[in-house]
Amino acid sequence: MFYISLPFALIVLLAAHAAARPHPHPIRWARFALGSMFPAFFCLLGLLPVVAGLCLLLAMALGVWPRVRRRVPTFLPLSTAAALTAYGIAGWFALEDQATRDRLRQKYPFESMVDRVAEPSGTFRRPLIGTTAEQLDGFEQAVQSEAGVTLREYLLGRLHEDTVEAFVNSPGFGVARGVGFPTEERLKPRLERGDTPVQPGPPVIWGYGEPFGTVPDTDQKRLAGLHASGLLDFVNAREWGYVQSRSRVAGFLSHRFSRVPEIETWRVQRIELVGLLKHPEPVVYVSDRLPAMIELPSVPTRPLDTFEEAGLGAVRRGEDGFAARRGDVIRFVGGIRSARQCVECHGGERGDLLGAFSYALLPARTRP
């Protein structure tokens, strides 16, 4: 906006000089008003505040010109002072904006996901079978609806991409601070996501040799819906931040649950993360809270039990989930697959298996 303002400022300056006549002739205010009319239109829209300030200062200079023109041979010193003052104030505001951007860039720097997020192995890449492809399509649509291009992502992008043009495009020279200016308030995460909830109940482990029964298809579908809802909350698409590449991500917030997912007539007792990529063999992370990726380095692990081995085998073959029942307890293993929006950070290919959730549920009337 600095460069755009210059032609308009020149028009206003020429109009002011045309109006500033020597003694004893009166000031030609009509010429100044006519010459400033077109720039003033943009000033009234708030697009060129520096030109608006220059118009005001030149009008003041023309007001005092009759009193000083006998001692000052030309109007040039007054117009120069007005221009320097207008652009000096705008430049000061631009430097303040630049300092704000620099501070925010330090607070939200580019980070690499290469070491933080293990890339999926081709070992877990299988054709999706059954309803798994439909489930992944639905998840991608839900993520797109949830996230889209959020204001936070857009502002983080501007914060890091506009480094060269930030000064000349500062609100001091052009459009006043609006929705497109990065601020601390706009970049910080939403406050409504509280601490990660505690596990609703104790662990459920089914030992080897203990049989478990099948679950009706209607319950399978409901459990798949529960998993889809929980997974959407877990990935928290609104707070992904700005992704330039896998090695340059700004403002990313680690995946975690913010609530215990709900299902009709059943109550979730436990959700545990099955890890596939950071250990030689699949493991289950055992925490007193629902899964949160940032806590994994300090969370103990255990081997898969007999049900989880069967469930993981099913999702590795390309199924969307696996459910079983023993007494009042229903368990479900749901795969965590890489959607197209996930590939930017995780690498690999769409549909790669990144992990799984192991659920344990009880009838809603029972207590752990």
Solvent accessible surface area in square Angstrom, and as a share of the most:
residue,aa,sasa,rsa
1,M,43,0.19
2,F,54,0.22
3,Y,141,0.53
4,I,95,0.48
5,S,0,0.00
6,L,76,0.38
7,P,74,0.46
8,F,29,0.12
9,A,5,0.04
10,L,103,0.51
11,I,72,0.37
12,V,0,0.00
13,L,39,0.19
14,L,111,0.55
15,A,9,0.07
16,A,0,0.00
17,H,67,0.30
18,A,42,0.33
19,A,0,0.00
20,A,13,0.10
21,R,53,0.19
22,P,88,0.55
23,H,87,0.39
24,P,94,0.59
25,H,79,0.35
26,P,94,0.59
27,I,23,0.12
28,R,81,0.30
29,W,116,0.41
30,A,79,0.61
31,R,122,0.44
32,F,17,0.07
33,A,58,0.45
34,L,127,0.63
35,G,23,0.22
36,S,9,0.06
37,M,121,0.54
38,F,121,0.51
39,P,0,0.00
40,A,33,0.26
41,F,115,0.48
42,F,51,0.21
43,C,17,0.10
44,L,156,0.78
45,L,106,0.53
46,G,31,0.30
47,L,58,0.29
48,L,2,0.01
49,P,50,0.32
50,V,5,0.03
51,V,0,0.00
52,A,38,0.29
53,G,27,0.26
54,L,0,0.00
55,C,22,0.13
56,L,115,0.57
57,L,45,0.22
58,L,0,0.00
59,A,33,0.25
60,M,114,0.51
61,A,11,0.08
62,L,0,0.00
63,G,41,0.39
64,V,71,0.41
65,W,6,0.02
66,P,57,0.36
67,R,196,0.72
68,V,33,0.19
69,R,29,0.10
70,R,181,0.66
71,R,181,0.66
72,V,35,0.20
73,P,123,0.77
74,T,75,0.43
75,F,8,0.03
76,L,107,0.53
77,P,71,0.44
78,L,31,0.16
79,S,3,0.02
80,T,58,0.33
81,A,55,0.43
82,A,7,0.06
83,A,21,0.16
84,L,126,0.63
85,T,61,0.36
86,A,7,0.05
87,Y,38,0.14
88,G,43,0.41
89,I,95,0.48
90,A,5,0.04
91,G,13,0.13
92,W,143,0.50
93,F,100,0.42
94,A,0,0.00
95,L,109,0.54
96,E,85,0.38
97,D,8,0.04
98,Q,45,0.20
99,A,60,0.46
100,T,29,0.17
101,R,7,0.02
102,D,59,0.30
103,R,123,0.45
104,L,0,0.00
105,R,40,0.15
106,Q,147,0.65
107,K,114,0.48
108,Y,21,0.08
109,P,62,0.39
110,F,48,0.20
111,E,71,0.32
112,S,52,0.34
113,M,0,0.00
114,V,74,0.42
115,D,130,0.67
116,R,93,0.34
117,V,23,0.13
118,A,27,0.21
119,E,95,0.42
120,P,10,0.06
121,S,44,0.28
122,G,46,0.44
123,T,77,0.45
124,F,20,0.08
125,R,90,0.33
126,R,116,0.42
127,P,108,0.68
128,L,46,0.23
129,I,77,0.39
130,G,75,0.72
131,T,70,0.41
132,T,3,0.02
133,A,44,0.34
134,E,121,0.54
135,Q,70,0.31
136,L,8,0.04
137,D,64,0.33
138,G,37,0.36
139,F,19,0.08
140,E,11,0.05
141,Q,125,0.56
142,A,34,0.26
143,V,1,0.00
144,Q,86,0.38
145,S,98,0.63
146,E,55,0.24
147,A,19,0.15
148,G,28,0.26
149,V,117,0.67
150,T,21,0.12
151,L,78,0.39
152,R,18,0.07
153,E,52,0.23
154,Y,98,0.37
155,L,0,0.00
156,L,0,0.00
157,G,7,0.07
158,R,64,0.23
159,L,0,0.00
160,H,24,0.11
161,E,88,0.39
162,D,36,0.18
163,T,56,0.33
164,V,136,0.78
165,E,98,0.44
166,A,5,0.04
167,F,71,0.29
168,V,29,0.17
169,N,59,0.30
170,S,1,0.01
171,P,21,0.13
172,G,13,0.13
173,F,4,0.02
174,G,0,0.00
175,V,78,0.45
176,A,65,0.50
177,R,126,0.46
178,G,34,0.32
179,V,103,0.59
180,G,13,0.13
181,F,7,0.03
182,P,0,0.00
183,T,32,0.19
184,E,54,0.24
185,E,119,0.53
186,R,80,0.29
187,L,0,0.00
188,K,68,0.29
189,P,48,0.30
190,R,86,0.31
191,L,144,0.72
192,E,126,0.57
193,R,39,0.14
194,G,45,0.43
195,D,122,0.63
196,T,11,0.06
197,P,29,0.18
198,V,91,0.52
199,Q,18,0.08
200,P,45,0.28
201,G,10,0.10
202,P,71,0.45
203,P,64,0.40
204,V,23,0.13
205,I,96,0.49
206,W,12,0.04
207,G,27,0.26
208,Y,146,0.56
209,G,80,0.77
210,E,86,0.38
211,P,117,0.73
212,F,63,0.26
213,G,37,0.35
214,T,129,0.75
215,V,11,0.06
216,P,79,0.50
217,D,108,0.56
218,T,95,0.55
219,D,20,0.11
220,Q,54,0.24
221,K,149,0.63
222,R,82,0.30
223,L,3,0.02
224,A,11,0.08
225,G,41,0.39
226,L,5,0.02
227,H,15,0.07
228,A,40,0.31
229,S,45,0.29
230,G,0,0.00
231,L,12,0.06
232,L,43,0.21
233,D,18,0.09
234,F,6,0.03
235,V,10,0.06
236,N,11,0.06
237,A,3,0.02
238,R,98,0.36
239,E,4,0.02
240,W,37,0.13
241,G,5,0.05
242,Y,39,0.15
243,V,31,0.18
244,Q,77,0.34
245,S,46,0.30
246,R,45,0.16
247,S,57,0.37
248,R,107,0.39
249,V,0,0.00
250,A,0,0.00
251,G,8,0.08
252,F,26,0.11
253,L,56,0.28
254,S,20,0.13
255,H,25,0.11
256,R,52,0.19
257,F,1,0.00
258,S,30,0.20
259,R,106,0.39
260,V,47,0.27
261,P,2,0.01
262,E,155,0.69
263,I,23,0.12
264,E,131,0.59
265,T,83,0.48
266,W,31,0.11
267,R,46,0.17
268,V,5,0.03
269,Q,11,0.05
270,R,17,0.06
271,I,0,0.00
272,E,6,0.02
273,L,11,0.06
274,V,1,0.01
275,G,10,0.09
276,L,9,0.05
277,L,46,0.23
278,K,116,0.49
279,H,65,0.29
280,P,138,0.87
281,E,123,0.55
282,P,29,0.18
283,V,20,0.12
284,V,0,0.00
285,Y,18,0.07
286,V,40,0.23
287,S,25,0.16
288,D,111,0.57
289,R,86,0.31
290,L,1,0.00
291,P,9,0.06
292,A,3,0.03
293,M,68,0.30
294,I,126,0.64
295,E,60,0.27
296,L,19,0.09
297,P,125,0.79
298,S,100,0.64
299,V,23,0.13
300,P,90,0.57
301,T,56,0.33
302,R,34,0.12
303,P,109,0.69
304,L,15,0.08
305,D,7,0.03
306,T,25,0.15
307,F,0,0.00
308,E,1,0.00
309,E,87,0.39
310,A,39,0.30
311,G,0,0.00
312,L,7,0.03
313,G,23,0.22
314,A,1,0.00
315,V,0,0.00
316,R,76,0.28
317,R,141,0.51
318,G,0,0.00
319,E,55,0.25
320,D,37,0.19
321,G,9,0.08
322,F,49,0.20
323,A,6,0.04
324,A,1,0.01
325,R,86,0.32
326,R,59,0.22
327,G,60,0.58
328,D,70,0.36
329,V,30,0.17
330,I,2,0.01
331,R,4,0.01
332,F,3,0.01
333,V,0,0.00
334,G,0,0.00
335,G,9,0.09
336,I,18,0.09
337,R,18,0.07
338,S,0,0.00
339,A,0,0.00
340,R,125,0.46
341,Q,31,0.14
342,C,15,0.09
343,V,43,0.25
344,E,101,0.45
345,C,17,0.10
346,H,28,0.12
347,G,10,0.09
348,G,24,0.23
349,E,93,0.42
350,R,107,0.39
351,G,8,0.08
352,D,0,0.00
353,L,0,0.00
354,L,23,0.11
355,G,2,0.02
356,A,0,0.00
357,F,0,0.00
358,S,4,0.03
359,Y,1,0.00
360,A,3,0.02
361,L,0,0.00
362,L,19,0.10
363,P,8,0.05
364,A,52,0.40
365,R,194,0.71
366,T,33,0.19
367,R,184,0.67
368,P,90,0.56
